[in-house]
């Protein structure tokens, strides 16, 4: 995972302390906590968010988290989410030999059954949000990061505006996204449209997101917009 290798390190009570050069711990003051900005990034599937996240990762003082990867870790055998989901999907053919979920089979099940999808989301998403909130609080108190970035498909639906300082929308035209998905993932036009229909409309993204990155041009164009958005945010 991009954000850390051990989720449990952020679930300890003492994780909210800052480790000093001499090895001791101390709480950061309120001024240090205010330095870090927390940005939530979202956009339709195929919008090219990965390239933008990769660029952000190269910048000093920036840390990127992926909600999907966090959810995957929180669904591994031995976790609270795993046990709840195992009870819920015990009769489904979605299990690997080691007892873990086959993610593709699970996706097929929940994509075709709205009730099961809602039930899964009701278990996993609150746990993911709780973990992300803990990471954000920890990083603010540590006072080291300039920017914490979260990429999440359901950023708006799960009300991450409650914990993020800003939401950013990566906008790419549907025809470009469709071509990317058909080429890179082998999706049929019908499947692409089905996915598009299940996501938020552009107007909703624009309503909730303070920054819109137009990703219809070159990578360099997108980078210039990102740098400007960061500068504007830091100057506020």
N, C-alpha and C positions, 0 to 999 in steps of 0.2 A: 504494500500500500504506500501511497505517496506520503501520507501524513505521519505514519509511525509503524513500527513493526509489532508493537505489543499494545493492544488496546487497554489492557489492565493497568498500564502505567498512568493512564489518565483517570482511572476510577478510584485511586487511593486518596484519602483525605490529605496526605502530606504532599500530593502533587501540586497543590496550589501555592507552595513555597518556591522561592527562587534560590537556586544553588549558587552560592558565592564562590569566587576563585579559591578560597581557603577550604572549601568543602562544606562550610556551614550553610544553613538555610535561613532566609529571612523573608518577611513579607515585603512586597513592593508597595510604594506609596501610591496614592490616588493619581498623582501626576503621571507616573510611569504607566498606569493602567490605561490612560487616555491616549497614549501614543499610537497604539495599534488600531488599524482600521480593519473591519471585517466585511468582506465583499462576497455576495452570493451571485454566482453566474449561472444563467440558464439559457434555454433556447430550444428550438425544435430539433428532433433527431436529424442528423446529417448537416447541421449548421456549421460544422467545423470548429467546435469548441475545443477539441483536443489540441489543435495547433496553438490556440490562444493560451490554453493552460500551460502548454510546454514553454511558451515564451515567458509567461509570468514566473514559472519555476526558475528561470535563469536569472531573475533579478534578485539582488541582495535584499535580505530581510523579508522575503516573501515565502509563504508556505501554502501549498495547495492540498486540499482534501477533496476526495471524491465520495459522495454519498453512497453511490452504488457499491464501491469497494468496502466501505464501512458496513453496509448492510450484509454483504457477503461474509465478512468476518464475524458479525454478530449472529449469523445463522449456522455457524459451524457446530459440529457435535460438542456437547458439553455446555453450551450456552443456554440461557433462559429462553431466548427466542426459539432455538432449535427444538427444545422439548415441547413447547406450545405448538409449533408447526408440525412436529412429528405426530402429536395427538390428533391434529386437525386433518392431516393428509395421510394417515396411516394406511388407508385403502388404495392410495394412488401409486401407480408405477413410476415413481420419480426418484428412486433411491439408488445410489452407487453401492458397490460392495463394501466400502468402508463405513457405510451408514450415513454419509453426507448426501446432500441433495444433488441430483443431476439438474443443473440450472436450466438447461434447454428444455428438459421435460417439464420442469416446474413452470417455466414461462408459458409453455403450450397449454398447460392446465388452467392457469389463472387468466390467460389471455382469452380463453374460450368460455370462461365462467365468471361473470361479474361479481357474484356473491362471494366466490372463493378469493377473487382478487381483492375485494374490499376487506375480507377477513384477514388475509395475509398482511395487507397494508396496515390494518389496525393493530397488528402485533409488532411488525418490524419498524414502521416509521416512527412511532413514539420512542422506541429504543435508540434509533439512529439519531433523532433530534436531541435526546438527552445526552448522548455521547458527544455530539458536536458542540452542544452548549458547554459541556464540561471542558472540552479542548479550548474553546474560545475564552472561557473564564481563566483557564490556566495560563494561556499565552498572554492574555492581558496583564495578569499579575506578574508574570515573569519579566515583562517589559523589554523583551529582546526583539520580537518581530515588529516590522513596520506594517505589514499587511498579511492578513489571513484570508485565504480564498477558499470558498466552498462551491463546488459544481454539483448541482442536483437537478434532476429532471422535474421533480415536483416542488421546486423551490417556492413557487407561489401558492400552490394548493395546500402545502403543509405549513404555510404562514411563517416562512423563515425571515420575512421582513421584521418579525418580532425580535430577532436576535442579531440580524445583520445590520451594519451601518448603511450599506447601499446594496441594491440589486442591479445587476447588469444583464441586459438582453443581447444575445448574439443573434443578429438578424441576417438570414440568408434566404433568398427567394426560393419558393417551393420547387421550381423547375431545376434549380441547381442541386438542391437537397435530394430530389428524386433521382437525378442522374447519378449522384454519388452513391446512394444506397443500392441502386440497381447494379452499379459497377463493382463496388467494394464488398457488398454483402450478398449479391446474387438474388436480391428480392425481386419479385414480380411487380409490375405496375399496380396490381390489385392490392398486394400486401402493403406496398408503400402508402397507398391512399388510405388503407385501413388504419395504419399507424398515424398518419397525419390527422385523420378524423378523430382519433382518440386523444389528441393533444390540444392544448389551449390555442385559441385564435390569436393572431398577431396583435390585435387591439388590446387583448388582456395583458399580454407581455408588456406592451408599451405603457399601459396604465400603471402597472406596479413597479416597473424598473426605471430607476433614475437615469441610467446611462444606457444608450443603445449603440452597440458596435456594429457598423455595417460591414458585413463580411462577404460582400458580393464581388469584391475586387481582389487585389493581390494580398499576400500575407503582409507585405510591407505597409500597405494601406491600413490594415487592421492594427498593426503594431503602433503606427502613428496615433491612431485613435485611442488605443489603450494608454500610451504614454501621456497623452493630453488629459485623459480622464483621471489618471493617477495624480498628475500635477494639480489639477483643479481640486481634487479631493484633499490633497495635502495642504492646499492653501486656504481651505475653508476654516 
